[in-house]
Amino acid sequence: MSWIITKYLITAGLVVLISELAKLNDKLGALIASLPLITLLTLFWLYFEDQPSIKIANHAFYTFWFVIPTLPMFLAFPFLLYKTGFWYAMGISVIITIACFLILLAVTRYFNLDLLS
C-alpha cells in the first residue's frame, strides 16, 4: 500500500510542480509539460513492478500513436480560447481530439495496425 501512495505522491507532485511553473513562466511550464514525464514515470513504475518487457514496450509503442491525435488540440485551443472562452474552447478541443483519434484509427486499421484490440 505504501508503494501505491508513493506513486501517487510523486506523480501528483509533478503535475502540481508543472502547473506552478507554468504560472511563473509560460514557456518553461510548456516545455516541461511537453516532456513525456508521465509516460516515463509509467514506464518506471511498470519496470519496478516487474512487468514483462513486452508490456513496457507496448506501452511506449501505443503512447506514440495516441499522442498524434492530441497535437491538433494544442493548436486549436489557444485560438478558440480567445474566440469562445475557456469552456467552449475546451469542449471543442476535446471534440477535435476525438475526431482526430477516430481518423487515426481508420488510417492505422487500413495499414493493419489495430490500436484498440
BATIZA-81448 format. One record per residue: residue in one letter; x, y, z of N, C-alpha, C in turn. Coordinates in pm, 1 decimal. Example, Ala and Ser with C-alpha at 12.3 -4.5 7.8 and 13.67 -1.06 7.14 Angstrom:
2
<code=A | nxx=1319.0 | nyy=-569.0 | nzz=780.0 | caxx=1230.0 | cayy=-450.0 | cazz=780.0 | cxx=1320.0 | cyy=-330.0 | czz=780.0>
<code=S | nxx=1285.0 | nyy=-225.0 | nzz=708.0 | caxx=1367.0 | cayy=-106.0 | cazz=714.0 | cxx=1290.0 | cyy=3.0 | czz=787.0>
***
This chain:
117
<code=M | nxx=81.8 | nyy=-119.4 | nzz=0.0 | caxx=0.0 | cayy=0.0 | cazz=0.0 | cxx=86.5 | cyy=126.3 | czz=0.0>
<code=S | nxx=199.3 | nyy=123.0 | nzz=70.5 | caxx=285.9 | cayy=241.1 | cazz=74.0 | cxx=345.8 | cyy=268.4 | czz=-63.9>
<code=W | nxx=366.5 | nyy=163.8 | nzz=-145.1 | caxx=418.5 | cayy=181.6 | cazz=-280.6 | cxx=318.6 | cyy=260.9 | czz=-365.3>
<code=I | nxx=191.1 | nyy=228.4 | nzz=-354.6 | caxx=88.3 | cayy=299.0 | cazz=-430.4 | cxx=82.1 | cyy=446.1 | czz=-386.1>
<code=I | nxx=88.9 | nyy=468.3 | nzz=-256.7 | caxx=86.3 | cayy=606.2 | cazz=-205.8 | cxx=208.2 | cyy=684.1 | czz=-257.0>
<code=T | nxx=324.2 | nyy=620.1 | nzz=-257.3 | caxx=445.9 | cayy=683.2 | cazz=-309.8 | cxx=428.0 | cyy=719.5 | czz=-456.5>
<code=K | nxx=372.3 | nyy=627.7 | nzz=-535.3 | caxx=348.3 | cayy=654.6 | cazz=-676.9 | cxx=254.7 | cyy=773.8 | czz=-694.5>
<code=Y | nxx=146.2 | nyy=775.2 | nzz=-617.7 | caxx=51.5 | cayy=886.9 | cazz=-626.3 | cxx=119.2 | cyy=1019.4 | czz=-591.0>
<code=L | nxx=195.7 | nyy=1020.5 | nzz=-483.1 | caxx=259.5 | cayy=1144.4 | cazz=-438.6 | cxx=359.2 | cyy=1197.7 | czz=-540.9>
<code=I | nxx=441.0 | nyy=1109.4 | nzz=-596.1 | caxx=540.2 | cayy=1153.1 | cazz=-695.0 | cxx=471.2 | cyy=1202.0 | czz=-821.9>
<code=T | nxx=375.6 | nyy=1125.1 | nzz=-870.6 | caxx=306.6 | cayy=1161.3 | cazz=-994.1 | cxx=225.9 | cyy=1289.6 | czz=-977.1>
<code=A | nxx=149.9 | nyy=1298.8 | nzz=-869.4 | caxx=70.4 | cayy=1419.9 | cazz=-843.7 | cxx=162.1 | cyy=1539.2 | czz=-819.5>
<code=G | nxx=271.0 | nyy=1516.5 | nzz=-749.9 | caxx=365.5 | cayy=1624.1 | cazz=-723.1 | cxx=420.8 | cyy=1683.8 | czz=-851.5>
<code=L | nxx=448.7 | nyy=1599.7 | nzz=-949.8 | caxx=498.1 | cayy=1650.1 | cazz=-1077.6 | cxx=394.0 | cyy=1736.3 | czz=-1147.7>
<code=V | nxx=268.9 | nyy=1692.8 | nzz=-1146.2 | caxx=162.1 | cayy=1770.1 | cazz=-1210.2 | cxx=148.2 | cyy=1906.3 | czz=-1142.5>
<code=V | nxx=149.3 | nyy=1908.0 | nzz=-1009.9 | caxx=138.8 | cayy=2034.1 | cazz=-936.0 | cxx=260.6 | cyy=2122.3 | czz=-964.7>
<code=L | nxx=378.5 | nyy=2064.9 | nzz=-964.2 | caxx=501.0 | cayy=2140.3 | cazz=-991.8 | cxx=494.9 | cyy=2205.1 | czz=-1130.3>
<code=I | nxx=452.3 | nyy=2129.9 | nzz=-1229.7 | caxx=444.4 | cayy=2183.4 | cazz=-1365.6 | cxx=342.4 | cyy=2296.7 | czz=-1373.3>
<code=S | nxx=226.8 | nyy=2278.2 | nzz=-1309.3 | caxx=125.5 | cayy=2384.5 | cazz=-1315.0 | cxx=174.0 | cyy=2510.0 | czz=-1242.1>
<code=E | nxx=249.0 | nyy=2494.4 | nzz=-1134.1 | caxx=303.9 | cayy=2610.2 | cazz=-1062.9 | cxx=412.1 | cyy=2679.9 | czz=-1145.8>
<code=L | nxx=495.8 | nyy=2600.9 | nzz=-1212.6 | caxx=597.1 | cayy=2659.7 | cazz=-1300.9 | cxx=532.0 | cyy=2736.2 | czz=-1415.7>
<code=A | nxx=422.4 | nyy=2681.3 | nzz=-1468.4 | caxx=352.6 | cayy=2747.9 | cazz=-1578.7 | cxx=297.1 | cyy=2883.5 | czz=-1535.4>
<code=K | nxx=260.9 | nyy=2896.2 | nzz=-1407.3 | caxx=214.2 | cayy=3025.7 | cazz=-1356.8 | cxx=327.1 | cyy=3128.9 | czz=-1359.3>
<code=L | nxx=447.9 | nyy=3084.4 | nzz=-1332.0 | caxx=563.0 | cayy=3175.1 | cazz=-1325.4 | cxx=620.9 | cyy=3207.0 | czz=-1462.7>
<code=N | nxx=622.7 | nyy=3105.2 | nzz=-1550.2 | caxx=685.0 | cayy=3122.4 | cazz=-1681.1 | cxx=612.2 | cyy=3033.5 | czz=-1781.0>
<code=D | nxx=536.3 | nyy=3095.6 | nzz=-1872.6 | caxx=457.5 | cayy=3020.0 | cazz=-1970.6 | cxx=542.7 | cyy=2922.5 | czz=-2050.6>
<code=K | nxx=654.7 | nyy=2971.5 | nzz=-2100.7 | caxx=738.3 | cayy=2889.7 | cazz=-2188.7 | cxx=803.5 | cyy=2774.0 | czz=-2113.9>
<code=L | nxx=856.1 | nyy=2801.0 | nzz=-1995.2 | caxx=918.5 | cayy=2694.2 | cazz=-1917.3 | cxx=815.1 | cyy=2589.6 | czz=-1876.6>
<code=G | nxx=698.1 | nyy=2635.2 | nzz=-1832.9 | caxx=591.5 | cayy=2542.3 | cazz=-1796.7 | cxx=550.7 | cyy=2456.0 | czz=-1914.5>
<code=A | nxx=539.0 | nyy=2516.7 | nzz=-2033.0 | caxx=502.3 | cayy=2441.2 | cazz=-2152.9 | cxx=611.6 | cyy=2342.4 | czz=-2192.0>
<code=L | nxx=736.8 | nyy=2386.8 | nzz=-2180.7 | caxx=848.0 | cayy=2298.1 | cazz=-2214.3 | cxx=847.2 | cyy=2173.9 | czz=-2125.6>
<code=I | nxx=833.8 | nyy=2194.2 | nzz=-1997.5 | caxx=834.7 | cayy=2080.9 | cazz=-1905.1 | cxx=710.2 | cyy=1994.4 | czz=-1924.6>
<code=A | nxx=595.3 | nyy=2058.4 | nzz=-1947.0 | caxx=472.2 | cayy=1981.9 | cazz=-1968.5 | cxx=479.3 | cyy=1900.2 | czz=-2097.1>
<code=S | nxx=555.4 | nyy=1948.6 | nzz=-2195.7 | caxx=563.9 | cayy=1875.7 | cazz=-2322.5 | cxx=653.5 | cyy=1752.9 | czz=-2313.3>
<code=L | nxx=736.4 | nyy=1748.3 | nzz=-2210.6 | caxx=819.9 | cayy=1630.0 | cazz=-2191.7 | cxx=730.8 | cyy=1512.9 | czz=-2151.4>
<code=P | nxx=765.0 | nyy=1396.2 | nzz=-2192.1 | caxx=679.0 | cayy=1281.4 | cazz=-2160.2 | cxx=703.2 | cyy=1229.2 | czz=-2017.5>
<code=L | nxx=694.3 | nyy=1319.0 | nzz=-1919.5 | caxx=724.9 | cayy=1280.8 | cazz=-1781.6 | cxx=630.8 | cyy=1173.0 | czz=-1728.2>
<code=I | nxx=502.5 | nyy=1187.7 | nzz=-1754.6 | caxx=407.4 | cayy=1088.6 | cazz=-1704.2 | cxx=431.3 | cyy=953.7 | czz=-1771.5>
<code=T | nxx=460.5 | nyy=956.2 | nzz=-1900.5 | caxx=491.1 | cayy=830.5 | cazz=-1969.9 | cxx=617.6 | cyy=768.1 | czz=-1913.6>
<code=L | nxx=719.6 | nyy=849.5 | nzz=-1891.6 | caxx=843.4 | cayy=795.4 | cazz=-1834.4 | cxx=818.7 | cyy=738.6 | czz=-1694.4>
<code=L | nxx=741.7 | nyy=810.1 | nzz=-1614.1 | caxx=708.7 | cayy=757.6 | cazz=-1481.3 | cxx=633.5 | cyy=625.1 | czz=-1491.8>
<code=T | nxx=540.4 | nyy=617.8 | nzz=-1584.8 | caxx=464.7 | cayy=493.8 | cazz=-1603.8 | cxx=558.2 | cyy=379.6 | czz=-1641.9>
<code=L | nxx=652.1 | nyy=407.4 | nzz=-1732.1 | caxx=748.5 | cayy=303.8 | cazz=-1770.7 | cxx=832.9 | cyy=261.4 | czz=-1650.6>
<code=F | nxx=875.4 | nyy=358.4 | nzz=-1569.3 | caxx=949.7 | cayy=324.9 | cazz=-1447.2 | cxx=864.9 | cyy=239.5 | czz=-1353.6>
<code=W | nxx=739.4 | nyy=281.0 | nzz=-1331.5 | caxx=652.6 | cayy=206.3 | cazz=-1239.5 | cxx=633.5 | cyy=63.5 | czz=-1290.8>
<code=L | nxx=609.9 | nyy=48.5 | nzz=-1420.9 | caxx=593.5 | cayy=-87.0 | cazz=-1476.1 | cxx=720.3 | cyy=-169.7 | czz=-1455.8>
<code=Y | nxx=835.7 | nyy=-108.7 | nzz=-1480.5 | caxx=962.0 | cayy=-179.8 | cazz=-1464.0 | cxx=985.3 | cyy=-219.4 | czz=-1318.1>
<code=F | nxx=965.8 | nyy=-123.8 | nzz=-1226.4 | caxx=988.7 | cayy=-151.3 | cazz=-1085.3 | cxx=890.3 | cyy=-252.8 | czz=-1028.6>
<code=E | nxx=775.7 | nyy=-266.4 | nzz=-1094.7 | caxx=676.4 | cayy=-365.0 | cazz=-1050.6 | cxx=690.6 | cyy=-496.7 | czz=-1126.1>
<code=D | nxx=806.5 | nyy=-516.0 | nzz=-1189.7 | caxx=842.5 | cayy=-641.4 | cazz=-1257.7 | cxx=743.4 | cyy=-683.6 | czz=-1365.4>
<code=Q | nxx=693.8 | nyy=-585.8 | nzz=-1440.2 | caxx=607.9 | cayy=-619.5 | cazz=-1552.9 | cxx=694.7 | cyy=-672.0 | czz=-1666.8>
<code=P | nxx=639.2 | nyy=-758.4 | nzz=-1751.1 | caxx=718.7 | cayy=-812.2 | cazz=-1862.2 | cxx=763.6 | cyy=-701.1 | czz=-1958.3>
<code=S | nxx=877.7 | nyy=-721.9 | nzz=-2019.2 | caxx=932.2 | cayy=-622.9 | cazz=-2113.5 | cxx=834.4 | cyy=-592.7 | czz=-2225.8>
<code=I | nxx=760.2 | nyy=-692.7 | nzz=-2270.6 | caxx=665.1 | cayy=-671.2 | cazz=-2380.3 | cxx=556.0 | cyy=-572.5 | czz=-2338.7>
<code=K | nxx=512.2 | nyy=-577.9 | nzz=-2214.8 | caxx=410.0 | cayy=-483.7 | cazz=-2166.1 | cxx=466.2 | cyy=-342.3 | czz=-2162.0>
<code=I | nxx=590.7 | nyy=-328.6 | nzz=-2118.0 | caxx=654.4 | cayy=-197.0 | cazz=-2111.2 | cxx=675.5 | cyy=-142.2 | czz=-2252.5>
<code=A | nxx=724.4 | nyy=-226.3 | nzz=-2342.8 | caxx=746.5 | cayy=-184.6 | cazz=-2481.7 | cxx=614.2 | cyy=-147.6 | czz=-2548.2>
<code=N | nxx=510.3 | nyy=-225.9 | nzz=-2526.0 | caxx=379.7 | cayy=-195.7 | cazz=-2584.4 | cxx=326.3 | cyy=-62.2 | czz=-2533.8>
<code=H | nxx=347.9 | nyy=-34.2 | nzz=-2406.7 | caxx=301.3 | cayy=93.3 | cazz=-2352.5 | cxx=366.5 | cyy=209.7 | czz=-2427.3>
<code=A | nxx=496.4 | nyy=203.0 | nzz=-2447.2 | caxx=567.4 | cayy=309.8 | cazz=-2518.9 | cxx=519.4 | cyy=318.3 | czz=-2664.5>
<code=F | nxx=501.9 | nyy=203.5 | nzz=-2728.1 | caxx=458.4 | cayy=199.2 | cazz=-2868.3 | cxx=321.1 | cyy=262.9 | czz=-2885.5>
<code=Y | nxx=225.3 | nyy=222.7 | nzz=-2802.4 | caxx=89.1 | cayy=275.5 | cazz=-2816.1 | cxx=79.7 | cyy=421.1 | czz=-2771.5>
<code=T | nxx=162.5 | nyy=460.8 | nzz=-2676.6 | caxx=164.1 | cayy=601.2 | cazz=-2636.1 | cxx=202.4 | cyy=689.0 | czz=-2754.8>
<code=F | nxx=299.7 | nyy=645.4 | nzz=-2831.6 | caxx=337.9 | cayy=720.3 | cazz=-2952.2 | cxx=216.3 | cyy=745.0 | czz=-3040.8>
<code=W | nxx=142.1 | nyy=640.5 | nzz=-3070.1 | caxx=27.1 | cayy=653.7 | cazz=-3159.5 | cxx=-84.3 | cyy=738.3 | czz=-3098.0>
<code=F | nxx=-104.0 | nyy=729.2 | nzz=-2967.6 | caxx=-212.6 | cayy=803.4 | cazz=-2903.8 | cxx=-179.6 | cyy=951.1 | czz=-2882.9>
<code=V | nxx=-52.5 | nyy=988.0 | nzz=-2891.5 | caxx=-15.1 | cayy=1129.0 | cazz=-2881.1 | cxx=-52.3 | cyy=1203.5 | czz=-3009.9>
<code=I | nxx=-39.7 | nyy=1138.7 | nzz=-3122.2 | caxx=-61.7 | cayy=1203.8 | cazz=-3251.9 | cxx=-196.9 | cyy=1276.1 | czz=-3260.4>
<code=P | nxx=-310.0 | nyy=1213.2 | nzz=-3224.7 | caxx=-437.1 | cayy=1285.4 | cazz=-3238.7 | cxx=-457.4 | cyy=1397.8 | czz=-3137.1>
<code=T | nxx=-371.1 | nyy=1407.9 | nzz=-3037.8 | caxx=-385.7 | cayy=1518.6 | cazz=-2942.1 | cxx=-317.1 | cyy=1645.6 | czz=-2991.2>
<code=L | nxx=-226.8 | nyy=1634.8 | nzz=-3084.1 | caxx=-147.5 | cayy=1750.4 | cazz=-3126.8 | cxx=-231.0 | cyy=1864.6 | czz=-3186.9>
<code=P | nxx=-330.1 | nyy=1836.7 | nzz=-3273.2 | caxx=-409.6 | cayy=1948.9 | cazz=-3326.4 | cxx=-480.5 | cyy=2029.7 | czz=-3216.7>
<code=M | nxx=-515.1 | nyy=1965.4 | nzz=-3106.8 | caxx=-580.6 | cayy=2036.0 | cazz=-2997.4 | cxx=-492.6 | cyy=2149.3 | czz=-2943.6>
<code=F | nxx=-362.6 | nyy=2127.2 | nzz=-2940.1 | caxx=-272.2 | cayy=2228.2 | cazz=-2886.0 | cxx=-261.3 | cyy=2350.9 | czz=-2976.9>
<code=L | nxx=-295.6 | nyy=2334.0 | nzz=-3104.0 | caxx=-302.0 | cayy=2449.4 | cazz=-3193.5 | cxx=-439.0 | cyy=2515.7 | czz=-3188.8>
<code=A | nxx=-543.3 | nyy=2435.6 | nzz=-3180.1 | caxx=-679.8 | cayy=2488.7 | cazz=-3182.2 | cxx=-715.5 | cyy=2558.8 | czz=-3051.3>
<code=F | nxx=-674.9 | nyy=2502.4 | nzz=-2938.8 | caxx=-717.7 | cayy=2556.0 | cazz=-2809.3 | cxx=-682.6 | cyy=2704.4 | czz=-2789.8>
<code=P | nxx=-559.1 | nyy=2747.0 | nzz=-2812.6 | caxx=-529.3 | cayy=2889.6 | cazz=-2790.7 | cxx=-613.9 | cyy=2981.1 | czz=-2879.9>
<code=F | nxx=-630.6 | nyy=2941.7 | nzz=-3005.4 | caxx=-713.3 | cayy=3021.0 | cazz=-3097.0 | cxx=-857.6 | cyy=3026.8 | czz=-3046.7>
<code=L | nxx=-912.7 | nyy=2911.3 | nzz=-3011.7 | caxx=-1051.6 | cayy=2904.8 | cazz=-2964.9 | cxx=-1070.6 | cyy=2976.4 | czz=-2832.0>
<code=L | nxx=-970.8 | nyy=2973.1 | nzz=-2747.2 | caxx=-980.3 | cayy=3037.5 | cazz=-2616.6 | cxx=-1011.9 | cyy=3186.3 | czz=-2631.4>
<code=Y | nxx=-943.5 | nyy=3252.0 | nzz=-2724.0 | caxx=-966.9 | cayy=3395.1 | cazz=-2745.0 | cxx=-1101.8 | cyy=3422.6 | czz=-2811.0>
<code=K | nxx=-1148.6 | nyy=3327.9 | nzz=-2892.4 | caxx=-1273.1 | cayy=3348.2 | cazz=-2967.1 | cxx=-1397.7 | cyy=3308.9 | czz=-2888.8>
<code=T | nxx=-1386.0 | nyy=3203.8 | nzz=-2804.9 | caxx=-1507.3 | cayy=3145.8 | cazz=-2745.1 | cxx=-1506.8 | cyy=3140.8 | czz=-2593.4>
<code=G | nxx=-1393.5 | nyy=3160.0 | nzz=-2529.7 | caxx=-1384.1 | cayy=3143.7 | cazz=-2385.1 | cxx=-1334.8 | cyy=3003.9 | czz=-2350.2>
<code=F | nxx=-1301.3 | nyy=2986.8 | nzz=-2222.9 | caxx=-1234.4 | cayy=2864.6 | cazz=-2178.8 | cxx=-1317.6 | cyy=2738.5 | czz=-2201.1>
<code=W | nxx=-1441.7 | nyy=2735.6 | nzz=-2153.0 | caxx=-1519.4 | cayy=2610.9 | cazz=-2155.1 | cxx=-1554.4 | cyy=2567.2 | czz=-2296.2>
<code=Y | nxx=-1592.2 | nyy=2661.8 | nzz=-2382.0 | caxx=-1619.9 | cayy=2625.4 | cazz=-2521.1 | cxx=-1492.1 | cyy=2578.7 | czz=-2590.4>
<code=A | nxx=-1383.0 | nyy=2648.6 | nzz=-2565.4 | caxx=-1255.3 | cayy=2609.4 | cazz=-2625.2 | cxx=-1215.9 | cyy=2468.6 | czz=-2580.3>
<code=M | nxx=-1235.6 | nyy=2440.2 | nzz=-2452.7 | caxx=-1202.8 | cayy=2307.5 | cazz=-2401.5 | cxx=-1292.7 | cyy=2201.8 | czz=-2465.5>
<code=G | nxx=-1420.6 | nyy=2228.9 | nzz=-2471.4 | caxx=-1514.9 | cayy=2133.1 | cazz=-2531.0 | cxx=-1486.5 | cyy=2106.5 | czz=-2677.6>
<code=I | nxx=-1463.7 | nyy=2214.4 | nzz=-2753.5 | caxx=-1433.4 | cayy=2197.4 | cazz=-2896.0 | cxx=-1300.3 | cyy=2125.1 | czz=-2914.1>
<code=S | nxx=-1204.1 | nyy=2153.8 | nzz=-2828.9 | caxx=-1073.9 | cayy=2087.1 | cazz=-2836.2 | cxx=-1087.6 | cyy=1937.3 | czz=-2810.5>
<code=V | nxx=-1172.8 | nyy=1901.4 | nzz=-2715.9 | caxx=-1197.7 | cayy=1758.5 | cazz=-2689.6 | cxx=-1261.5 | cyy=1693.5 | czz=-2812.2>
<code=I | nxx=-1357.3 | nyy=1761.9 | nzz=-2873.7 | caxx=-1422.7 | cayy=1708.1 | cazz=-2994.3 | cxx=-1321.3 | cyy=1692.9 | czz=-3107.5>
<code=I | nxx=-1234.3 | nyy=1791.7 | nzz=-3124.5 | caxx=-1128.9 | cayy=1783.2 | cazz=-3226.4 | cxx=-1039.5 | cyy=1662.6 | czz=-3200.0>
<code=T | nxx=-1001.5 | nyy=1642.4 | nzz=-3074.3 | caxx=-914.7 | cayy=1530.3 | cazz=-3039.7 | cxx=-983.7 | cyy=1396.9 | czz=-3067.9>
<code=I | nxx=-1110.8 | nyy=1385.9 | nzz=-3031.5 | caxx=-1185.4 | cayy=1262.1 | cazz=-3058.3 | cxx=-1194.3 | cyy=1236.7 | czz=-3208.5>
<code=A | nxx=-1224.5 | nyy=1342.3 | nzz=-3286.3 | caxx=-1231.9 | cayy=1327.3 | cazz=-3431.9 | cxx=-1097.6 | cyy=1282.8 | czz=-3489.2>
<code=C | nxx=-990.1 | nyy=1345.1 | nzz=-3442.7 | caxx=-856.2 | cayy=1306.1 | cazz=-3489.6 | cxx=-823.3 | cyy=1162.8 | czz=-3450.0>
<code=F | nxx=-866.9 | nyy=1123.2 | nzz=-3331.5 | caxx=-843.3 | cayy=985.9 | cazz=-3286.9 | cxx=-917.8 | cyy=886.9 | czz=-3376.8>
<code=L | nxx=-1041.7 | nyy=916.5 | nzz=-3411.0 | caxx=-1119.4 | cayy=827.9 | cazz=-3498.8 | cxx=-1056.3 | cyy=820.0 | czz=-3637.8>
<code=I | nxx=-1006.0 | nyy=932.2 | nzz=-3687.0 | caxx=-936.2 | cayy=931.8 | cazz=-3815.7 | cxx=-810.0 | cyy=846.6 | czz=-3806.6>
<code=L | nxx=-735.1 | nyy=863.2 | nzz=-3698.2 | caxx=-613.6 | cayy=783.3 | cazz=-3678.7 | cxx=-646.3 | cyy=634.4 | czz=-3675.1>
<code=L | nxx=-754.4 | nyy=598.4 | nzz=-3605.1 | caxx=-794.0 | cayy=457.5 | cazz=-3600.2 | cxx=-822.8 | cyy=403.3 | czz=-3739.2>
<code=A | nxx=-893.7 | nyy=480.4 | nzz=-3820.0 | caxx=-926.3 | cayy=436.6 | cazz=-3955.7 | cxx=-799.3 | cyy=419.8 | czz=-4040.0>
<code=V | nxx=-709.1 | nyy=516.2 | nzz=-4029.1 | caxx=-585.2 | cayy=510.4 | cazz=-4107.5 | cxx=-499.3 | cyy=392.1 | czz=-4064.0>
<code=T | nxx=-483.1 | nyy=374.1 | nzz=-3933.3 | caxx=-397.3 | cayy=264.0 | cazz=-3886.2 | cxx=-459.6 | cyy=128.2 | czz=-3915.3>
<code=R | nxx=-592.4 | nyy=117.8 | nzz=-3909.5 | caxx=-657.4 | cayy=-8.9 | cazz=-3946.3 | cxx=-632.6 | cyy=-41.9 | czz=-4092.4>
<code=Y | nxx=-633.2 | nyy=60.1 | nzz=-4177.2 | caxx=-605.8 | cayy=39.0 | cazz=-4319.5 | cxx=-468.9 | cyy=-26.5 | czz=-4337.7>
<code=F | nxx=-374.3 | nyy=8.5 | nzz=-4251.4 | caxx=-239.2 | cayy=-48.5 | cazz=-4257.4 | cxx=-221.6 | cyy=-166.4 | czz=-4160.9>
<code=N | nxx=-334.2 | nyy=-226.4 | nzz=-4120.9 | caxx=-334.6 | cayy=-345.6 | cazz=-4034.2 | cxx=-270.8 | cyy=-321.2 | czz=-3896.8>
<code=L | nxx=-287.0 | nyy=-201.8 | nzz=-3844.4 | caxx=-243.2 | cayy=-172.9 | cazz=-3707.4 | cxx=-367.7 | cyy=-135.8 | czz=-3629.6>
<code=D | nxx=-414.8 | nyy=-228.9 | nzz=-3548.0 | caxx=-536.0 | cayy=-204.4 | cazz=-3469.6 | cxx=-495.4 | cyy=-157.3 | czz=-3331.2>
<code=L | nxx=-523.7 | nyy=-30.9 | nzz=-3301.8 | caxx=-478.7 | cayy=29.5 | cazz=-3176.1 | cxx=-568.6 | cyy=-2.4 | czz=-3057.3>
<code=L | nxx=-686.3 | nyy=-57.0 | nzz=-3081.4 | caxx=-779.7 | cayy=-76.2 | cazz=-2969.7 | cxx=-802.7 | cyy=-220.3 | czz=-2928.9>
<code=S | nxx=-744.5 | nyy=-314.7 | nzz=-2996.1 | caxx=-768.9 | cayy=-452.6 | cazz=-2950.4 | cxx=-642.3 | cyy=-524.0 | czz=-2914.9>
***
